[in-house]
Amino acid sequence: NLQESEPENKLDGETASDSESKCEFGGSPPVPTSDDTPEVLNRALSNLSSRWKNWWVRGILTLAMITFFFIIIYLGPMVLMTIVMCVQIKCFHEIITIGYNVYHSYDLPWFRTLSWYFLLCVNYFFYGETVTDYFFTLVQREEPLRILSKYHRFISFALYLTGFCMFVLSLVKKHYRLQFYMFGWTHVTLLIVVTQSHLIIHNLFEGMIWFIVPISCVICNDIMAYMFGFFFGRTPLIKLSPKKTWEGFIGGFFATVLFGLLVS
């Protein structure tokens, strides 16, 4: 019975006998995991083992996402830039919320308002420079844009100083250290998130290939690492992610190098 209940892929987690022994010695019973697989796929793949069911579900969803990726590329650079900006805002919101919860900064005045204000300032500075560089003729033709372009860095600096003054005015006794923690958290988040998104959009202005090739290499690496790990994976890579294997890591690496040479 134990042999029958043992999963086919030993790297996927603990065996049934492990769970039974934990319950027997007073451990907590295994927590049931939620299945987010669409009901249509569950019915169609009901006769397969869990290992191969996972394989088909991942494969179908991967093809769907790749199709969506090509549709976005077909829609052109402006749609891609809009999506990058939306992803940037969502990532910023997620990281700021993590800091808000980790440091328990519920009583800090203006924290969320200042965070979003600094995001606006940084985006204004970066993308104002980009617009000036790539649309120079249009900027010089329109009087308001020419004035904004001429004093762009001064305006950006003034906006940032205004935010800094607002931060100083929001300081509260007994919360100084926490407020400076959150000030630093906001700026590191801006450095990580906005800089990356700006460079992606800058690459799009240089040509679609500079967006398509790097993103395609990431997609290829993810898929091929899973493929090699599924068929040949035997040696765990890291404890942090027990399903990752050395075989998948090495196979994904060489497949990505070859793919990068071919697709470029």
Secondary structure as a PSIPRED ss2 file (coil, helix, strand):
# PSIPRED VFORMAT (PSIPRED V4.0)

   1 N C   1.000  0.000  0.000
   2 L H   0.000  1.000  0.000
   3 Q H   0.000  1.000  0.000
   4 E H   0.000  1.000  0.000
   5 S H   0.000  1.000  0.000
   6 E C   1.000  0.000  0.000
   7 P C   1.000  0.000  0.000
   8 E C   1.000  0.000  0.000
   9 N C   1.000  0.000  0.000
  10 K H   0.000  1.000  0.000
  11 L H   0.000  1.000  0.000
  12 D H   0.000  1.000  0.000
  13 G C   1.000  0.000  0.000
  14 E C   1.000  0.000  0.000
  15 T C   1.000  0.000  0.000
  16 A H   0.000  1.000  0.000
  17 S H   0.000  1.000  0.000
  18 D H   0.000  1.000  0.000
  19 S H   0.000  1.000  0.000
  20 E H   0.000  1.000  0.000
  21 S H   0.000  1.000  0.000
  22 K H   0.000  1.000  0.000
  23 C H   0.000  1.000  0.000
  24 E H   0.000  1.000  0.000
  25 F C   1.000  0.000  0.000
  26 G C   1.000  0.000  0.000
  27 G C   1.000  0.000  0.000
  28 S C   1.000  0.000  0.000
  29 P C   1.000  0.000  0.000
  30 P C   1.000  0.000  0.000
  31 V C   1.000  0.000  0.000
  32 P C   1.000  0.000  0.000
  33 T C   1.000  0.000  0.000
  34 S C   1.000  0.000  0.000
  35 D C   1.000  0.000  0.000
  36 D C   1.000  0.000  0.000
  37 T C   1.000  0.000  0.000
  38 P C   1.000  0.000  0.000
  39 E H   0.000  1.000  0.000
  40 V H   0.000  1.000  0.000
  41 L H   0.000  1.000  0.000
  42 N H   0.000  1.000  0.000
  43 R H   0.000  1.000  0.000
  44 A H   0.000  1.000  0.000
  45 L C   1.000  0.000  0.000
  46 S C   1.000  0.000  0.000
  47 N C   1.000  0.000  0.000
  48 L C   1.000  0.000  0.000
  49 S C   1.000  0.000  0.000
  50 S H   0.000  1.000  0.000
  51 R H   0.000  1.000  0.000
  52 W H   0.000  1.000  0.000
  53 K H   0.000  1.000  0.000
  54 N H   0.000  1.000  0.000
  55 W H   0.000  1.000  0.000
  56 W H   0.000  1.000  0.000
  57 V H   0.000  1.000  0.000
  58 R H   0.000  1.000  0.000
  59 G H   0.000  1.000  0.000
  60 I H   0.000  1.000  0.000
  61 L H   0.000  1.000  0.000
  62 T H   0.000  1.000  0.000
  63 L H   0.000  1.000  0.000
  64 A H   0.000  1.000  0.000
  65 M H   0.000  1.000  0.000
  66 I H   0.000  1.000  0.000
  67 T H   0.000  1.000  0.000
  68 F H   0.000  1.000  0.000
  69 F H   0.000  1.000  0.000
  70 F H   0.000  1.000  0.000
  71 I H   0.000  1.000  0.000
  72 I H   0.000  1.000  0.000
  73 I H   0.000  1.000  0.000
  74 Y H   0.000  1.000  0.000
  75 L H   0.000  1.000  0.000
  76 G C   1.000  0.000  0.000
  77 P H   0.000  1.000  0.000
  78 M H   0.000  1.000  0.000
  79 V H   0.000  1.000  0.000
  80 L H   0.000  1.000  0.000
  81 M H   0.000  1.000  0.000
  82 T H   0.000  1.000  0.000
  83 I H   0.000  1.000  0.000
  84 V H   0.000  1.000  0.000
  85 M H   0.000  1.000  0.000
  86 C H   0.000  1.000  0.000
  87 V H   0.000  1.000  0.000
  88 Q H   0.000  1.000  0.000
  89 I H   0.000  1.000  0.000
  90 K H   0.000  1.000  0.000
  91 C H   0.000  1.000  0.000
  92 F H   0.000  1.000  0.000
  93 H H   0.000  1.000  0.000
  94 E H   0.000  1.000  0.000
  95 I H   0.000  1.000  0.000
  96 I H   0.000  1.000  0.000
  97 T H   0.000  1.000  0.000
  98 I H   0.000  1.000  0.000
  99 G H   0.000  1.000  0.000
 100 Y H   0.000  1.000  0.000
 101 N H   0.000  1.000  0.000
 102 V H   0.000  1.000  0.000
 103 Y C   1.000  0.000  0.000
 104 H C   1.000  0.000  0.000
 105 S C   1.000  0.000  0.000
 106 Y C   1.000  0.000  0.000
 107 D C   1.000  0.000  0.000
 108 L C   1.000  0.000  0.000
 109 P C   1.000  0.000  0.000
 110 W C   1.000  0.000  0.000
 111 F H   0.000  1.000  0.000
 112 R H   0.000  1.000  0.000
 113 T H   0.000  1.000  0.000
 114 L H   0.000  1.000  0.000
 115 S H   0.000  1.000  0.000
 116 W H   0.000  1.000  0.000
 117 Y H   0.000  1.000  0.000
 118 F H   0.000  1.000  0.000
 119 L H   0.000  1.000  0.000
 120 L H   0.000  1.000  0.000
 121 C H   0.000  1.000  0.000
 122 V H   0.000  1.000  0.000
 123 N H   0.000  1.000  0.000
 124 Y H   0.000  1.000  0.000
 125 F H   0.000  1.000  0.000
 126 F H   0.000  1.000  0.000
 127 Y H   0.000  1.000  0.000
 128 G H   0.000  1.000  0.000
 129 E H   0.000  1.000  0.000
 130 T H   0.000  1.000  0.000
 131 V H   0.000  1.000  0.000
 132 T H   0.000  1.000  0.000
 133 D H   0.000  1.000  0.000
 134 Y H   0.000  1.000  0.000
 135 F C   1.000  0.000  0.000
 136 F H   0.000  1.000  0.000
 137 T H   0.000  1.000  0.000
 138 L H   0.000  1.000  0.000
 139 V H   0.000  1.000  0.000
 140 Q H   0.000  1.000  0.000
 141 R H   0.000  1.000  0.000
 142 E C   1.000  0.000  0.000
 143 E H   0.000  1.000  0.000
 144 P H   0.000  1.000  0.000
 145 L H   0.000  1.000  0.000
 146 R H   0.000  1.000  0.000
 147 I H   0.000  1.000  0.000
 148 L H   0.000  1.000  0.000
 149 S H   0.000  1.000  0.000
 150 K H   0.000  1.000  0.000
 151 Y C   1.000  0.000  0.000
 152 H H   0.000  1.000  0.000
 153 R H   0.000  1.000  0.000
 154 F H   0.000  1.000  0.000
 155 I H   0.000  1.000  0.000
 156 S H   0.000  1.000  0.000
 157 F H   0.000  1.000  0.000
 158 A H   0.000  1.000  0.000
 159 L H   0.000  1.000  0.000
 160 Y H   0.000  1.000  0.000
 161 L H   0.000  1.000  0.000
 162 T H   0.000  1.000  0.000
 163 G H   0.000  1.000  0.000
 164 F H   0.000  1.000  0.000
 165 C H   0.000  1.000  0.000
 166 M H   0.000  1.000  0.000
 167 F H   0.000  1.000  0.000
 168 V H   0.000  1.000  0.000
 169 L H   0.000  1.000  0.000
 170 S C   1.000  0.000  0.000
 171 L C   1.000  0.000  0.000
 172 V C   1.000  0.000  0.000
 173 K C   1.000  0.000  0.000
 174 K C   1.000  0.000  0.000
 175 H C   1.000  0.000  0.000
 176 Y H   0.000  1.000  0.000
 177 R H   0.000  1.000  0.000
 178 L H   0.000  1.000  0.000
 179 Q H   0.000  1.000  0.000
 180 F H   0.000  1.000  0.000
 181 Y H   0.000  1.000  0.000
 182 M H   0.000  1.000  0.000
 183 F H   0.000  1.000  0.000
 184 G H   0.000  1.000  0.000
 185 W H   0.000  1.000  0.000
 186 T H   0.000  1.000  0.000
 187 H H   0.000  1.000  0.000
 188 V H   0.000  1.000  0.000
 189 T H   0.000  1.000  0.000
 190 L H   0.000  1.000  0.000
 191 L H   0.000  1.000  0.000
 192 I H   0.000  1.000  0.000
 193 V H   0.000  1.000  0.000
 194 V H   0.000  1.000  0.000
 195 T H   0.000  1.000  0.000
 196 Q H   0.000  1.000  0.000
 197 S H   0.000  1.000  0.000
 198 H H   0.000  1.000  0.000
 199 L H   0.000  1.000  0.000
 200 I H   0.000  1.000  0.000
 201 I H   0.000  1.000  0.000
 202 H H   0.000  1.000  0.000
 203 N H   0.000  1.000  0.000
 204 L H   0.000  1.000  0.000
 205 F H   0.000  1.000  0.000
 206 E H   0.000  1.000  0.000
 207 G C   1.000  0.000  0.000
 208 M C   1.000  0.000  0.000
 209 I H   0.000  1.000  0.000
 210 W H   0.000  1.000  0.000
 211 F H   0.000  1.000  0.000
 212 I H   0.000  1.000  0.000
 213 V H   0.000  1.000  0.000
 214 P H   0.000  1.000  0.000
 215 I H   0.000  1.000  0.000
 216 S H   0.000  1.000  0.000
 217 C H   0.000  1.000  0.000
 218 V H   0.000  1.000  0.000
 219 I H   0.000  1.000  0.000
 220 C H   0.000  1.000  0.000
 221 N H   0.000  1.000  0.000
 222 D H   0.000  1.000  0.000
 223 I H   0.000  1.000  0.000
 224 M H   0.000  1.000  0.000
 225 A H   0.000  1.000  0.000
 226 Y H   0.000  1.000  0.000
 227 M H   0.000  1.000  0.000
 228 F H   0.000  1.000  0.000
 229 G H   0.000  1.000  0.000
 230 F H   0.000  1.000  0.000
 231 F H   0.000  1.000  0.000
 232 F H   0.000  1.000  0.000
 233 G C   1.000  0.000  0.000
 234 R C   1.000  0.000  0.000
 235 T C   1.000  0.000  0.000
 236 P E   0.000  0.000  1.000
 237 L E   0.000  0.000  1.000
 238 I E   0.000  0.000  1.000
 239 K C   1.000  0.000  0.000
 240 L C   1.000  0.000  0.000
 241 S E   0.000  0.000  1.000
 242 P E   0.000  0.000  1.000
 243 K E   0.000  0.000  1.000
 244 K E   0.000  0.000  1.000
 245 T E   0.000  0.000  1.000
 246 W H   0.000  1.000  0.000
 247 E H   0.000  1.000  0.000
 248 G H   0.000  1.000  0.000
 249 F H   0.000  1.000  0.000
 250 I H   0.000  1.000  0.000
 251 G H   0.000  1.000  0.000
 252 G H   0.000  1.000  0.000
 253 F H   0.000  1.000  0.000
 254 F H   0.000  1.000  0.000
 255 A H   0.000  1.000  0.000
 256 T H   0.000  1.000  0.000
 257 V H   0.000  1.000  0.000
 258 L H   0.000  1.000  0.000
 259 F H   0.000  1.000  0.000
 260 G H   0.000  1.000  0.000
 261 L H   0.000  1.000  0.000
 262 L H   0.000  1.000  0.000
 263 V H   0.000  1.000  0.000
 264 S C   1.000  0.000  0.000
